[in-house]
Amino acid sequence: MNTASYEVIAASGALKAGAAFIGGLIIVAGLIWAVRLGIKVRGDEPPRPTPDEQPTLPASGPTHEMRERREPDEVPHAADESERLKPTQMHSSGSRPADDQSRQRWGSGSGRDSGGTGSDGSAQT
């Protein structure tokens, strides 16, 4: 290679380094702009609530969860087999409250005493 090609390669490398430097400056300027914009937006927001403005318990005390038994809600059948059901004809939930709200209990022959899950009760030595 001759001296002219070395000069072209060196000039090309300097040009690439300059372009990378200018690109870096553009990225830094964009980040500075984004931070300043974020600070301005945050300053325009209403102030945070003070401890006195925080929610409090109702006078009746804390609320409690409600337990209910649910059972599947069947999909209604169309009047005509060729007719499609529309979303307005469907129920809003896949389940509904059960008619019998009594709590189910384990009966004899079910659960632990029948060995339904786990060990069969015999001790292995």
C-alpha positions as CSV (number, residue, x, y, z in Angstrom):
1,M,0.0,0.0,0.0
2,N,1.1,3.5,-0.6
3,T,1.0,6.6,1.5
4,A,-2.1,7.9,-0.2
5,S,-4.2,4.9,0.9
6,Y,-3.0,5.3,4.5
7,E,-4.1,8.9,4.5
8,V,-7.5,7.9,3.2
9,I,-7.9,5.3,5.8
10,A,-6.8,7.7,8.6
11,A,-9.1,10.4,7.3
12,S,-12.0,7.9,7.2
13,G,-11.3,6.8,10.8
14,A,-11.2,10.4,12.0
15,L,-14.5,11.0,10.2
16,K,-16.1,8.0,11.8
17,A,-14.8,9.1,15.3
18,G,-16.2,12.6,14.7
19,A,-19.6,11.2,13.6
20,A,-19.7,8.9,16.7
21,F,-18.8,11.9,18.9
22,I,-21.6,14.1,17.4
23,G,-24.1,11.2,17.7
24,G,-23.1,10.9,21.4
25,L,-23.7,14.6,21.9
26,I,-27.2,14.3,20.3
27,I,-28.1,11.4,22.6
28,V,-26.9,13.3,25.7
29,A,-28.8,16.4,24.6
30,G,-32.0,14.2,24.2
31,L,-31.5,12.7,27.7
32,I,-31.1,16.1,29.3
33,W,-34.2,17.4,27.5
34,A,-36.2,14.3,28.7
35,V,-35.1,14.8,32.4
36,R,-36.0,18.5,32.2
37,L,-39.4,17.7,30.7
38,G,-40.0,15.1,33.5
39,I,-39.1,17.7,36.2
40,K,-41.5,20.2,34.6
41,V,-44.4,17.7,34.3
42,R,-43.8,16.6,37.9
43,G,-43.9,20.2,39.0
44,D,-47.3,20.7,37.3
45,E,-48.9,17.8,39.2
46,P,-51.1,18.5,42.3
47,P,-49.3,18.0,45.6
48,R,-49.3,14.7,47.4
49,P,-51.9,14.3,50.1
50,T,-50.8,15.1,53.7
51,P,-51.2,12.4,56.4
52,D,-54.4,14.2,57.6
53,E,-55.9,13.7,54.1
54,Q,-55.3,10.0,54.0
55,P,-58.3,7.6,54.0
56,T,-59.5,6.4,57.4
57,L,-61.6,3.5,58.6
58,P,-65.3,3.8,58.6
59,A,-67.1,4.5,61.9
60,S,-68.4,1.0,61.9
61,G,-64.9,-0.5,61.9
62,P,-63.0,-2.5,59.3
63,T,-65.0,-4.3,56.7
64,H,-65.0,-8.1,56.5
65,E,-64.9,-10.4,53.5
66,M,-68.1,-12.2,52.4
67,R,-68.1,-15.9,51.8
68,E,-70.6,-17.5,49.5
69,R,-70.8,-20.7,47.6
70,R,-70.8,-20.4,43.9
71,E,-72.0,-22.8,41.3
72,P,-71.5,-22.7,37.5
73,D,-73.9,-20.7,35.5
74,E,-74.9,-22.6,32.4
75,V,-74.8,-21.1,29.0
76,P,-78.3,-20.3,27.7
77,H,-79.4,-22.3,24.7
78,A,-80.5,-20.5,21.5
79,A,-84.1,-20.8,20.6
80,D,-83.2,-22.1,17.2
81,E,-80.2,-24.4,16.7
82,S,-79.0,-22.3,13.7
83,E,-79.2,-19.1,15.6
84,R,-76.1,-17.8,17.3
85,L,-76.1,-16.3,20.8
86,K,-75.2,-12.6,21.0
87,P,-73.0,-11.2,23.8
88,T,-76.0,-9.4,25.2
89,Q,-77.7,-12.7,25.7
90,M,-74.9,-14.2,27.8
91,H,-74.6,-13.7,31.5
92,S,-72.0,-11.4,32.9
93,S,-70.3,-14.1,35.0
94,G,-69.4,-17.7,34.7
95,S,-70.9,-18.5,38.1
96,R,-73.8,-17.5,40.3
97,P,-74.5,-17.8,44.0
98,A,-75.6,-21.3,45.0
99,D,-79.1,-21.9,46.2
100,D,-77.8,-23.8,49.3
101,Q,-75.4,-21.5,51.1
102,S,-74.7,-24.0,54.0
103,R,-71.0,-24.8,54.5
104,Q,-69.9,-28.2,53.2
105,R,-68.3,-30.5,55.8
106,W,-66.1,-33.5,55.4
107,G,-68.3,-36.6,55.7
108,S,-67.2,-40.0,57.0
109,G,-65.3,-42.0,54.4
110,S,-63.9,-38.9,52.7
111,G,-60.7,-37.0,53.2
112,R,-58.0,-38.2,55.6
113,D,-59.7,-41.2,57.1
114,S,-60.3,-42.8,53.7
115,G,-56.7,-42.4,52.5
116,G,-57.9,-40.4,49.5
117,T,-54.6,-38.6,49.2
118,G,-51.2,-39.2,50.6
119,S,-50.3,-42.4,52.5
120,D,-52.5,-45.4,53.0
121,G,-51.9,-45.2,56.7
122,S,-49.6,-48.2,57.1
123,A,-46.3,-47.5,58.7
124,Q,-43.3,-48.8,56.7
125,T,-40.2,-49.8,58.6
